[in-house]
């Protein structure tokens, strides 16, 4: 959040002031400058208190268009979506490590008792096998919902996802497909997950045609987007921000509903700069936008991308044409992150409308600096 705020501070003096000098087109130097400027990077900041969250979740306005609602946190909204699916689709099965017991985050709690061990069952500790089995189930015509216990451990299944699931329809000339496969995985930082439980690997899969990649920002979106993934006729990867499982609470429709994939949502209209994020980082840039408006008089347009692949470039470009400036923020490392794809597309489509260089802010830079790194030299790296 501090990094994004410092970007906006470059506009000090006027909300319409030129910010063409931001990072001088070099994102790595921009990031390094931000880290050097952060007080938490100082070697004397060893007594800084650790916090599980670096933002405050603000509930969504209650929506009644989908029927009666119930107070749910994010993991309960996922459970509700899975419950709706199992109830309406007799071919649907849920499988993964510990899902029969409710899973480590309790997303499948009670489902085995309700629907039986043949529809909700545990698998061996083998991610490649989980996805491979899911491909077979989907090709046979059933609805397969696979859980990878943490997104960090999805890599052993990378070959099955990229070389098998994504290409099955194409290589068979549309005779066969595994479009009924949905892969769920807890995703992103959580404040105490360390290096093997805090990764955001969406960009790895965004390079591969044939699959869809989705990241929700809260309980309402989690249920609607997950149900859309399950209904979609393409294999989908659904990343669930683990820090929001209990921190995010909304009034969520009880009945089944769908939120369209590949449609970004404009959460706040603005005129001076476009802020784009997805998942947890949406809540960070919402706070940044409030700070910018209060302290600088800068009007920010906020966009939640929601679907990473295929992403809604039209909505983003339309916003940038209006504001002339773009900042994209995500949790994953800045190098090769999906913000680079957004930046490149906007650069090509909106070059004559840009008033300043596009900025990318990788929140993991500051998080690592605050929580893990201890020396100023490391913070500057």
C-alpha positions as CSV (number, residue, x, y, z in Angstrom):
1,X,0.0,0.0,0.0
2,X,2.8,2.4,0.8
3,X,4.4,1.8,-2.6
4,X,1.2,2.6,-4.4
5,X,0.7,5.7,-2.2
6,X,4.2,7.0,-3.0
7,X,3.4,6.6,-6.7
8,X,0.4,8.9,-6.2
9,X,2.4,11.3,-4.1
10,X,4.3,12.2,-7.3
11,X,1.2,14.0,-8.3
12,X,1.5,16.4,-5.3
13,X,0.5,20.0,-6.1
14,X,-2.4,19.2,-8.4
15,X,-4.5,16.2,-9.3
16,X,-3.8,17.1,-12.9
17,X,0.0,17.5,-12.4
18,X,2.3,15.7,-14.7
19,X,3.8,12.5,-13.4
20,X,5.9,11.7,-16.4
21,X,9.1,11.3,-14.3
22,X,7.7,8.4,-12.2
23,X,10.3,5.6,-12.4
24,X,11.7,7.1,-15.6
25,X,10.4,4.0,-17.4
26,X,12.5,1.6,-15.3
27,X,10.2,-0.4,-13.0
28,X,13.1,-2.1,-11.2
29,X,14.6,1.3,-10.2
30,X,11.1,2.5,-9.2
31,X,10.7,-0.5,-6.9
32,X,14.1,-0.1,-5.4
33,X,13.5,3.5,-4.7
34,X,10.2,2.7,-2.9
35,X,12.0,0.1,-0.8
36,X,14.8,2.4,0.1
37,X,12.2,5.0,1.1
38,X,10.3,2.6,3.3
39,X,11.1,3.1,7.1
40,X,10.5,-0.7,7.6
41,X,13.5,-1.5,5.4
42,X,15.9,0.1,7.9
43,X,18.0,-2.4,9.8
44,X,16.9,-0.8,13.1
45,X,13.3,-1.7,12.4
46,X,13.7,-5.1,14.1
47,X,11.1,-4.5,16.7
48,X,8.4,-3.8,14.2
49,X,5.2,-5.7,15.1
50,X,4.1,-8.3,12.6
51,X,0.5,-8.1,11.3
52,X,-1.5,-10.8,9.6
53,X,-3.1,-8.3,7.2
54,X,-1.9,-5.1,5.6
55,X,-5.4,-3.9,4.8
56,X,-8.9,-3.7,6.2
57,X,-11.6,-5.6,4.4
58,X,-14.7,-3.5,3.7
59,X,-17.9,-5.5,3.1
60,X,-19.7,-5.3,-0.3
61,X,-23.1,-3.6,-0.6
62,X,-25.8,-6.2,0.0
63,X,-27.1,-7.6,-3.3
64,X,-30.7,-8.9,-3.4
65,X,-30.9,-9.7,-7.1
66,X,-29.8,-13.3,-6.5
67,X,-32.3,-13.9,-3.7
68,X,-32.0,-14.1,0.1
69,X,-28.5,-13.6,1.6
70,X,-26.7,-15.0,4.5
71,X,-23.6,-13.7,6.4
72,X,-20.6,-15.7,5.2
73,X,-16.9,-15.4,5.2
74,X,-14.9,-16.4,2.1
75,X,-14.4,-20.1,2.9
76,X,-18.1,-20.5,3.8
77,X,-19.1,-18.9,0.4
78,X,-16.8,-21.5,-1.3
79,X,-18.5,-24.3,0.7
80,X,-21.9,-22.9,-0.3
81,X,-20.9,-22.9,-4.0
82,X,-19.7,-26.5,-3.8
83,X,-22.9,-27.5,-1.9
84,X,-25.1,-25.9,-4.6
85,X,-23.1,-27.8,-7.3
86,X,-23.3,-31.2,-5.6
87,X,-27.0,-30.7,-5.0
88,X,-27.8,-29.8,-8.6
89,X,-25.3,-31.9,-10.5
90,X,-25.4,-35.7,-9.7
91,X,-22.1,-36.2,-11.7
92,X,-20.1,-33.6,-9.6
93,X,-17.3,-35.0,-7.5
94,X,-14.9,-33.2,-5.2
95,X,-11.4,-34.6,-4.4
96,X,-8.1,-33.6,-3.1
97,X,-5.8,-33.9,-0.1
98,X,-8.0,-33.9,3.1
99,X,-11.1,-32.6,1.5
100,X,-13.2,-35.5,3.0
101,X,-12.3,-34.0,6.5
102,X,-13.1,-30.5,5.4
103,X,-9.7,-29.4,4.1
104,X,-7.1,-27.4,5.9
105,X,-9.1,-24.2,5.5
106,X,-12.5,-26.0,6.1
107,X,-13.8,-25.2,2.6
108,X,-15.4,-28.7,2.2
109,X,-16.5,-29.2,5.8
110,X,-19.7,-31.3,6.0
111,X,-19.9,-32.1,2.3
112,X,-18.8,-35.8,2.6
113,X,-21.4,-36.4,5.4
114,X,-24.1,-34.8,3.2
115,X,-23.3,-36.3,-0.2
116,X,-21.3,-39.5,0.6
117,X,-17.7,-40.7,0.3
118,X,-18.1,-41.5,-3.4
119,X,-18.6,-37.8,-4.2
120,X,-16.3,-36.1,-1.7
121,X,-13.1,-38.1,-1.1
122,X,-9.4,-37.8,-0.3
123,X,-6.6,-38.5,-2.7
124,X,-3.0,-39.4,-2.2
125,X,-0.5,-36.6,-1.7
126,X,0.3,-36.3,-5.4
127,X,-0.8,-33.1,-7.2
128,X,0.1,-34.6,-10.6
129,X,-2.2,-37.5,-9.8
130,X,-5.0,-35.2,-8.6
131,X,-5.1,-33.2,-11.8
132,X,-4.5,-36.3,-14.0
133,X,-7.5,-38.0,-12.3
134,X,-9.5,-34.9,-12.7
135,X,-8.8,-34.8,-16.4
136,X,-10.0,-38.4,-16.8
137,X,-13.2,-37.7,-14.8
138,X,-14.0,-34.6,-16.9
139,X,-13.3,-36.4,-20.2
140,X,-15.7,-39.1,-19.1
141,X,-18.4,-36.5,-18.8
142,X,-18.6,-35.8,-15.1
143,X,-18.0,-32.5,-13.3
144,X,-14.6,-32.7,-11.6
145,X,-13.6,-30.3,-8.8
146,X,-10.1,-30.8,-7.7
147,X,-8.4,-29.1,-4.8
148,X,-4.7,-28.4,-4.6
149,X,-4.1,-27.9,-0.9
150,X,-1.9,-24.8,-1.5
151,X,-1.2,-23.0,-4.8
152,X,2.5,-23.3,-3.9
153,X,2.2,-27.0,-4.5
154,X,0.5,-26.8,-7.9
155,X,3.8,-27.0,-9.7
156,X,4.1,-30.9,-9.7
157,X,0.8,-30.8,-11.6
158,X,2.0,-28.2,-14.1
159,X,2.6,-30.7,-16.9
160,X,-0.9,-32.1,-16.5
161,X,-2.5,-28.7,-16.5
162,X,-0.5,-27.1,-19.3
163,X,0.2,-30.0,-21.6
164,X,-2.9,-32.1,-21.0
165,X,-5.9,-30.2,-19.7
166,X,-5.3,-27.0,-21.6
167,X,-4.6,-28.8,-24.9
168,X,-7.0,-31.8,-24.8
169,X,-9.7,-30.2,-26.9
170,X,-7.3,-28.8,-29.5
171,X,-5.2,-32.0,-30.0
172,X,-8.3,-34.2,-30.4
173,X,-9.9,-31.9,-33.0
174,X,-12.7,-31.1,-30.5
175,X,-13.7,-34.8,-30.3
176,X,-12.8,-34.8,-26.6
177,X,-12.4,-32.2,-23.9
178,X,-12.0,-31.8,-20.2
179,X,-13.9,-28.6,-19.9
180,X,-15.7,-29.9,-16.8
181,X,-12.5,-29.7,-14.8
182,X,-12.1,-26.9,-12.1
183,X,-9.0,-26.7,-10.0
184,X,-9.3,-24.9,-6.7
185,X,-6.2,-23.7,-4.7
186,X,-5.6,-21.4,-1.7
187,X,-3.5,-18.5,-3.0
188,X,-1.4,-15.6,-1.9
189,X,0.2,-14.3,1.2
190,X,-1.3,-14.8,4.6
191,X,1.2,-13.1,7.0
192,X,2.7,-16.2,8.4
193,X,2.9,-18.6,5.5
194,X,6.6,-18.1,4.7
195,X,8.1,-19.1,1.4
196,X,6.1,-22.3,0.7
197,X,2.6,-21.0,1.6
198,X,2.5,-17.5,0.3
199,X,3.0,-17.6,-3.5
200,X,0.8,-16.1,-6.2
201,X,1.4,-18.2,-9.3
202,X,-1.3,-16.9,-11.6
203,X,1.2,-15.6,-14.2
204,X,2.6,-19.0,-14.8
205,X,-0.7,-20.2,-16.2
206,X,-1.7,-17.0,-17.9
207,X,0.9,-17.9,-20.6
208,X,-1.1,-21.0,-21.6
209,X,-4.1,-20.9,-23.9
210,X,-6.9,-23.4,-23.3
211,X,-7.5,-22.7,-19.6
212,X,-9.1,-19.9,-17.6
213,X,-7.6,-18.3,-14.5
214,X,-9.7,-16.6,-11.9
215,X,-9.0,-14.8,-8.6
216,X,-11.9,-13.4,-6.5
217,X,-11.6,-10.4,-4.1
218,X,-14.3,-11.5,-1.5
219,X,-17.1,-13.9,-0.5
220,X,-19.7,-12.7,-3.0
221,X,-17.3,-12.9,-5.9
222,X,-15.9,-16.2,-4.7
223,X,-19.2,-18.0,-4.9
224,X,-20.4,-16.4,-8.1
225,X,-17.1,-16.8,-10.0
226,X,-16.5,-20.4,-8.7
227,X,-19.9,-21.4,-9.9
228,X,-19.1,-19.8,-13.3
229,X,-15.9,-21.8,-13.5
230,X,-17.6,-25.0,-12.7
231,X,-20.3,-24.3,-15.4
232,X,-17.7,-23.1,-18.0
233,X,-16.9,-25.5,-20.8
234,X,-13.1,-24.9,-20.4
235,X,-10.8,-26.1,-17.6
236,X,-10.5,-23.4,-15.0
237,X,-8.0,-22.6,-12.2
238,X,-9.7,-20.9,-9.3
239,X,-7.3,-19.2,-6.9
240,X,-8.7,-18.4,-3.5
241,X,-6.9,-15.7,-1.4
242,X,-6.2,-17.5,1.8
243,X,-5.8,-14.4,3.9
244,X,-9.5,-13.6,3.1
245,X,-10.9,-17.0,4.1
246,X,-11.9,-15.6,7.5
247,X,-11.1,-11.9,7.2
248,X,-13.6,-11.2,4.5
249,X,-17.3,-11.3,5.5
250,X,-20.2,-10.4,3.3
251,X,-23.9,-11.0,2.9
252,X,-23.8,-13.8,0.2
253,X,-26.8,-15.1,-1.7
254,X,-27.7,-18.6,-0.5
255,X,-28.9,-19.9,-3.8
256,X,-26.8,-20.6,-6.9
257,X,-25.7,-17.6,-9.0
258,X,-23.0,-16.8,-11.5
259,X,-20.7,-13.8,-12.1
260,X,-19.5,-13.7,-15.7
261,X,-15.9,-14.7,-16.4
262,X,-13.5,-12.4,-18.3
263,X,-15.4,-9.3,-17.1
264,X,-13.5,-6.8,-15.0
265,X,-15.5,-4.7,-12.5
266,X,-15.1,-1.0,-12.0
267,X,-15.4,-0.6,-8.3
268,X,-15.0,3.2,-8.2
269,X,-15.2,5.8,-10.9
270,X,-12.3,8.3,-11.1
271,X,-10.7,10.8,-13.4
272,X,-7.0,11.1,-12.6
273,X,-5.4,7.6,-12.5
274,X,-6.6,4.0,-13.0
275,X,-5.7,1.5,-10.4
276,X,-5.9,-2.2,-11.4
277,X,-5.5,-5.2,-9.1
278,X,-7.1,-8.6,-8.3
279,X,-7.6,-10.8,-5.3
280,X,-6.4,-9.4,-2.0
281,X,-4.6,-6.5,-3.6
282,X,-7.9,-4.9,-4.5
283,X,-8.5,-4.0,-0.9
284,X,-5.0,-2.5,-0.7
285,X,-5.6,-0.2,-3.7
286,X,-9.0,0.8,-2.3
287,X,-7.2,2.2,0.8
288,X,-4.6,3.8,-1.4
289,X,-7.3,5.5,-3.4
290,X,-9.0,6.8,-0.3
291,X,-5.6,8.2,0.9
292,X,-4.9,9.8,-2.5
293,X,-8.3,11.5,-2.5
294,X,-8.0,12.7,1.1
295,X,-4.4,13.9,1.1
296,X,-3.8,14.9,-2.6
297,X,-7.2,15.4,-4.1
298,X,-6.4,12.7,-6.7
299,X,-9.4,10.9,-8.1
300,X,-8.7,7.2,-8.6
301,X,-10.6,4.8,-10.8
302,X,-10.4,1.3,-9.2
303,X,-10.8,-1.9,-11.3
304,X,-10.9,-5.5,-10.1
305,X,-9.6,-7.7,-13.0
306,X,-11.3,-10.8,-11.5
307,X,-10.3,-13.1,-14.5
308,X,-6.6,-13.2,-15.3
309,X,-7.1,-15.3,-18.4
310,X,-8.7,-14.3,-20.7
311,X,-8.6,-10.8,-19.1
312,X,-10.9,-7.8,-19.8
313,X,-8.5,-5.5,-21.7
314,X,-11.4,-3.4,-23.0
315,X,-12.6,-2.2,-19.6
316,X,-9.0,-1.3,-18.5
317,X,-8.2,0.5,-21.7
318,X,-11.4,2.4,-21.7
319,X,-10.5,3.6,-18.2
320,X,-7.0,4.6,-19.1
321,X,-8.2,6.6,-22.1
322,X,-10.2,8.6,-19.6
323,X,-7.6,9.0,-16.8
324,X,-4.4,9.0,-18.8
325,X,-2.5,7.1,-16.1
326,X,-2.3,3.5,-14.9
327,X,-0.9,1.7,-11.9
328,X,-1.2,-2.1,-11.7
329,X,-0.5,-3.8,-8.4
330,X,-0.3,-7.5,-7.5
331,X,1.2,-9.8,-4.8
332,X,3.4,-11.9,-7.1
333,X,7.0,-10.8,-7.9
334,X,7.2,-7.9,-10.3
335,X,9.4,-9.7,-12.8
336,X,7.1,-11.6,-15.3
337,X,4.0,-10.8,-13.2
338,X,0.7,-10.4,-14.9
339,X,0.9,-6.7,-14.4
340,X,3.5,-6.7,-17.2
341,X,0.9,-8.1,-19.7
342,X,-1.6,-5.5,-18.6
343,X,1.0,-2.7,-19.0
344,X,2.1,-3.9,-22.4
345,X,-1.4,-4.1,-23.8
346,X,-2.3,-0.7,-22.4
347,X,0.9,0.8,-23.8
348,X,0.0,-0.6,-27.3
349,X,-3.6,0.4,-27.2
350,X,-3.6,3.7,-25.3
351,X,-0.1,5.2,-26.1
352,X,-1.4,8.5,-27.3
353,X,-3.7,8.8,-24.2
354,X,-1.0,8.2,-21.6
355,X,0.1,11.2,-19.5
356,X,2.8,9.3,-17.6
357,X,4.6,6.0,-17.8
358,X,2.7,3.0,-16.5
359,X,3.7,1.8,-13.1
360,X,3.8,-1.7,-11.6
361,X,3.8,-2.2,-7.9
362,X,4.6,-5.6,-6.5
363,X,3.3,-5.8,-3.0
364,X,5.6,-8.7,-2.1
365,X,8.5,-6.3,-2.2
366,X,7.3,-4.4,0.8
367,X,5.9,-7.4,2.6
368,X,9.2,-9.3,2.4
369,X,11.0,-6.2,3.5
370,X,8.7,-5.8,6.5
371,X,8.4,-9.4,7.6
372,X,11.5,-11.3,6.5
373,X,14.5,-9.2,5.4
374,X,16.7,-7.8,8.1
375,X,19.4,-5.7,6.4
376,X,19.0,-2.5,4.4
377,X,21.2,-4.0,1.6
378,X,18.7,-6.9,1.2
379,X,15.8,-4.5,1.1
380,X,17.4,-2.5,-1.7
381,X,18.0,-5.7,-3.8
